[in-house]
């Protein structure tokens, strides 16, 4: 998606009513769907934390199309509000703004925290930008996005190189003595050249979707991907050890998407339902 050019401009206390009107327009559909549309409540919630110094207009082609409220705390950045006027939604403006905020957070090595209304389309939007649900209340879901560290960048770059069929780029990310283990098929690859070779020889027609990539507490990097290779789909859980910016080891667990057995069907087990595994808002082309 091509980035939409935008600028951020400061606000003042005199802008409060205009910002409130925009927030009401942006949230109306989601709140009405939940039966919670109350203009007075929306006014009180915006006024309670209103800080003109942390609030900026989103401007595209000289026109104010939204606003963002980002506060710097000691341990994180707090994204209190990000709204695009409905007339300007679905043009990539929100994506461009949030991508810029995430890039700044990465440069500062700070996580971003936020709260999204349950049932709102915003939940899929934030999941797609690497936020993870870390808590839940009666009406809201708490999200947090960890900053990208060098080891995570290396793993994401590897998936991107593989998706691009760029063997040279993939090889540059791997230590010569790379060790790769595919546990579910009982295969082991000794050396970077062997791993690059198997990627090059894999039958064509596949597309990688990166679902998640996070640094574990012990320093390794966990990544989850889905590979669409019609008529099949595969999932991979990968754990990487990264040394000095290069991947030294990979342990991967591959699974094939398949329908559950008949005894596990909705109605037969209380609380069981089914969903489309391909409908995952986290999935992005690396």
N, C-alpha and C positions, 0 to 999 in steps of 0.2 A: 504494500500500500504506500503510495507516494505521500510524503509528509505535507500537510496543509500548512502554508505559511500563516503564522499568527504572531501577535505581540501581546504582552501583558502590561496593563497600565494601572497605576495606583487608583484607589478609591478614597472617598472621604465619607464622613458621617452623613453628609447630605445625600449620598447615594443609597441609603438604606431602603427606602420605599421601592426604588427601581429594582434593587437586588431581590427584595422580598417578592415582588411581582413576578420576576423571572423564576425564582424558586417555586412559587405556586404553580406556574405554568408547566415547569419541568416535572414536578412531582405529582401533579393532579391525577394522572391515569393510574399510577402505582398505588397511591393512597386510596383512590376510589375503589380499586380492585379489592383492597383489604378492608373497605368500609371505614377508613380512618381519615377521610379528607375533612380537615377542620382548619379553616384559615387562621383562626386565633391561635391554635396550637402551633401551626407552622411559624407564625409571627413570633411567638414566645420563644420557640427553640432557636430561631435565627438570632433574635435579639440577645438571648442569654449569653452567647459566646461571640457576639459581633466585635471584631477587631479590625478597624479600617486599615491598620498598618499591615495586617496579614492577609488582607483581601485584595484581589486584583481582578480587573476586568479582562476578559478574553476578547481580543479585537482581531477581526479578519476583514481585510479590505476596508479598513477605516470604520467598521461597524462593530458595536459591542454585541457579541453573540452569546456571552456567558460570563461566569465568574468562578474563581477558584479561591479557596481559603486554605493556606498551608502555614502551619505553625511549627516553629523549631523548639523542640524540647531538649532536655539534656541527653536523653537516650535514643530519641527517634524524631522523625518528622511526622506531624499529625495532619492528615488531609481531612479537614472538617467538612468541606463542601467542594464539589465540582459539578457545575450545572451548565448545560448548553440549552439555549432556547429551543423549544420544539421545532420551530421553523428552520433551524439550522442543524438539526440532528441528522445522523446517518450520512454525513459528508466527510467523516474522518477527523473532525476538529477535536473531539474528545480524545481520540487515539493520539493525535499529535501532542496535545497538551500533557496527557498522562505520561507519554513516552519521554517527553522532555523533563518532567518532574522525576521520573525514575532514573534517567541518566544523571541528573544532578545529585540525587540521593546516592547513586553508585560512586560518583566522584568524591562525595563527602563520607562515604562508607557508613551511611545511616539507614536503618530500616524506615519504612513508611507504614503507619498505622491508620486505619479508618474504620468506619461503621457504615454498613449498607442496609437499607430497609429490606426485610424479607419479602420475596415475591417481586422485587423490582428487577428490571432488566440490567440494572447496574451490577448485580451479582455476577452475571456472565461476563460483563465488561471487565471487572476487576480480576476475575479468575484468568481471563485471557492475557492479562498483563502481568501474570506471575504472582499475584496475591494468593495467600492461603487462608482459609477460614480457621481461626484459632479460638473462637468463642461464639456463644449464641445466647441471646436474650429472648424475651417474649416476642419482640417485634423486629429486632435487628440482628445482624451477624457481624462479628468482629473479624477484620482481616488484617494481615500483616505481610509485608513483602521484605525479604531480607536483601541487603545489597549484594550485588555480584562481586565476588572475590576472584582473584586470578585463577584459582583451581576450577571454579565453576565456569568461568569464561573459556577455559581450555576445553572442558567437556562439551559445552554448547558449540564451540567452534568445530569440534570433531564431528558432531552430528550434522552440522551445517555442511562441512566438507564432504561427508559421505552422501548426503542428500544431493549435493551438487555434482557428484561423480568426479570430484577433484582429488585424485589420489595423491598428488604432490602436496596439496594443502594438508591432507590428512596425515601424510608421512611426517611433515614438519612438526606436528603436534605430539609425536610419539617418540619415546626413548628407543634406542636401537635394540635394547634387550627386553622390550615389551613382552609381557606374559598375559595371554588372554585365555580365559576358561569359559566355555559354553557348557554349563552344568546339565541342562536338560537333554542335550544330545551327546554328552560325553566326549567333547572335542577340546583340544588344547592347541594353541598356536604359540610357537616360540619365535619371538622376534617381530619387529615392526613390519618387515617385508612380507612375512606370511599373512599378517592381518590385512594389510593393504591388498594383497593378491586375492584373498577370498572375497573382499568387497568388490573388486573389479570383475570377478568371475560370476558373481551372483546373478541369476537370471533377471533380465530387465522387466520393468513395468511397475516398480514399487515406489511408494512415496512415504517419507518419514514425517511423523507429527510428534513434536516434542511436547510432552505433557507437563514435565516438571524436572528441575535440576536444582538440587540443594546440597550445601555442604553439611556433612555429618559432624557430630561433635568430635570424632576422632580424626578429623581432617580429610577423610575420604569424601567423594562426591557421589551422591545417589541421583540417577536420572531415570525417568520413566518415559518410554516412547511407544507410539503405536505405528505399525507399518502396514499400510494398505497395499496389498498385492493381489488385485482381483484374480479369482473370486475369493481370496482369503484375506484375513486380517490377523496380524500377530502383535503381541505385546512383549516388550522387553524391560526387565528391571536390571539396571546396570550399576555396578559399584566400581568406581575408578579410584586408583591411587595416583596422585599427581605429585611430581617432584620437580621443583624449579621450573614450573610452567609447562612441563612435558608429562604426558601420561605414561606411567611406568607399568601399570597393571589394570586389567579389566576382568571382572567376574560378572557374567551375564546369565540371566534366566529368561529363556524365551518360552512363550505360551501361544497356542493357537486359539483364536476365537472359535467357540463352538456353542451350540445350543445346550441348555441344561437338560438333564434327563426328565422324563415325563413325571416322575414322582415329585419333582421340585417345580410345581406349577402354581400360579396364583389361585387361591381358593383352597388348595390342598394344605397349605401351611399359612396360618394366620400371620399377617404382616408382610407376606412376600409379594413383591411386584417385580415387573421386568421393565427394562429400559434399553435404549439403543446405545451400545458402547461407543458408537461413532459420534454421538451427540455430546461431545465433551468440550465445554468452552475453553478449557486450558490448551487444547491442541493447536499448535502453531507450527508452520513450516520453519525449521531451524535455518 
